[in-house]
Amino acid sequence: MVRVLILNGSPRKKGNTLFLVSELAEQLRAKNNFVKILHLNDYDIKPCQSCYWCYRDFPLQCIQDDVMNGLYPHALDAEVIIFASPIYWFTYSAQLKLFVDRLLALHVKGGHSFQGKKFASIFVYGASNPEGSGVFNAIKSVEQMISYFGGENIGVVYGTGGDKLTAKDNPEILRKIGNLVLTISNQ
């Protein structure tokens, strides 16, 4: 059993990102994995202030007294963390960005508490081609972050879910979700 945390950065309750997150979670649970989904739009996460209070004695929390201090344990407990987001304005959503910025508080002496963790990403865009969508900006950003953490990138799923084609009707992106399920379940 693998403990998986999915960070859903979409504000939409019936959008393509949520469809793919739900599909992934259902398939992972069918293979006896533990899955926790955080719908980030439901949380009032304050932006990082870059005060570096969290670097003093490395408390693995933030000085800001908001919901994020209650979300850190989910991230620390997970073996696999999945970043999921629609592509808005050429990168991942503001909801996901707020969460990601606050990961600063999880530093430890000599590195980051995510060292050795496994990560994956799911990105959906509305453009007809990936080059104009901004998806590659999001992918590169997450790859650099995972490298900084000292983690392992085990997969990236991306594809169009806009115009007349929804993610549900996109066999290629559904195949990629199935492959990610197999990769995670074999960890």
N, C-alpha and C positions, 0 to 999 in steps of 0.2 A: 504494500500500500504506500502510495506517494501522497504527501500533504501538499496540495496545490492551492495557491492564492491567485485569484483572477481579479485584476484591478480594471473594472469597467469604467472607462473615461467618457462614455457617451451620456449626454443628458436625456436622450430619447428613450421612452418606455417601450416603444415598438419598432425601433430602428434596426438597421443591418448589423450593427456592432452587438447589440443585445441578442439578436438571433444567433450570431456565431458564438458568443459567449455561452449562451444556453445550450447550444448544440455540443460544444466542447465539454461543458460541465456534465451533461447527460451521458455522453460517451465515456468520460473519465470515471464517473460514478459506476457505470455498468461494468467497469473493469476493477471495481473495489478500491478506487482511490478516494481520498478525502478531498473535497473541493469546497472552498469558501470563496464567495463572490462579494467583493465590496463595490457597490454602485456609488462611485465617488460623488456624483451629483447630489446624493442624499445627505452628504456631510458638509458642514460648514468649516472647511479647512482654511485657516488663515495663511497668507503668504509668508514664506521665510523672510526674516528680517536681517539675515546674515550678521547676527550679533556674536556668533560663535560661543555663546554660553555653553552649548552642548560639548564643546571641546575641553571644558574644565572638568576634569575627573571622568569624562566620557560617561555620563549617566544614562545614555540610550533613551533620552527623552528631550523634549524641547521646553524652554522656559515659558513659552506661550501656553497658557492654560486653555487649550481647545481640544476638540475631538481627536486630533492627530495622536496625542499621547495614548489614547485608547486603541488606536489602529496599529501602532508599532508592533505590539506583541503578535498580531496576525502575520505580519511580514517576517518577523524574526523566527516564528515557528514553522513557516512554510519551507519546503524543500525546493519547490519550483514556484516562481512568481511570473505571472503572465500579464503583460501590459496590453490592454485592448482599448482601441480608440478609433473613432472616425477621424478622417483627415479634415481639419478645419484650418483654413488660411495657411496652407502649405506645411503643416506639421500636425502633431497630435493635439488633442483638446486641452483647453485651459484646466479642466477638472483633473486630468492626469498630470499636467504640469505642476499644479499646486502640490499634489501628493509627492511627486518626484523631487521637487525642490526641498521638501521637508525631510527627505531621507538624509540630508546633511547631518541630522541629529544622531544617526546610527553609526557614526565613526567610532573607531576604537584605536588605541595606540598602535601605530604602525599600519593602519589600513582601514577597512570598513567591515562591519559585522556581516555583510553579505558575501564576504570572501568565500568562494567555494560553492555558493548557491547556483542553481540553474535557472535560466530565464528564457522566456519566449515572448513573442509579440503577435498581435492580431491587429491589422489596420485595414479599414475599408474606406474607399474614396468614391466620390460621385463622378469623377471625370472618366472619359472613355479610355484614356491611356495613363499609365502610371507616371510618365515623365512630367506631365503637366499638373499632376495632382498634388505633389508635395510629399507623397508617401516615402520617397527615398530620403528626404530630409528627416522624417520621423525615424526611419529604420537606422540611419547613420547615427542620429542622436542617441537612440537606445543602445546601439552597438558600442558606442564610446562610453556610455554610462556603465554598461556591463563590464567592459574592460577595466574601467576605473575601480569598480567594486572588486575585481579579481574573481568575477563569476564566469559562468559558461553560458553562451548563447546556444540553446538547443533547437531553435526554430523560429522562423518568421513566416506568418501567413498574411498575405495581402492580396487584395483584389477589388474590383469595382463592385459596387452595390448600388450604383445610382442610375440615373437616366431611366431607361425602361427595364433594366435588369436588376433584380434584387439579389441580395446575397443568397437567399433561399433557392433562387433559380440559376445560380452560378455553379455548375458542377465542378469547375476547377478549384474554386475556393473551398467547397465542401470536401473535395478529395484531400486538400492540404490540411484541413481540420482533422480528418481521419488519420493522416500521417502523423500529425502532432500528438494525437491521442496515443498512438503506438510508441512514439519516441518517449513521451512522458511515462507511460505505464511500464516501460522497460528500464527505468532508472533504478 
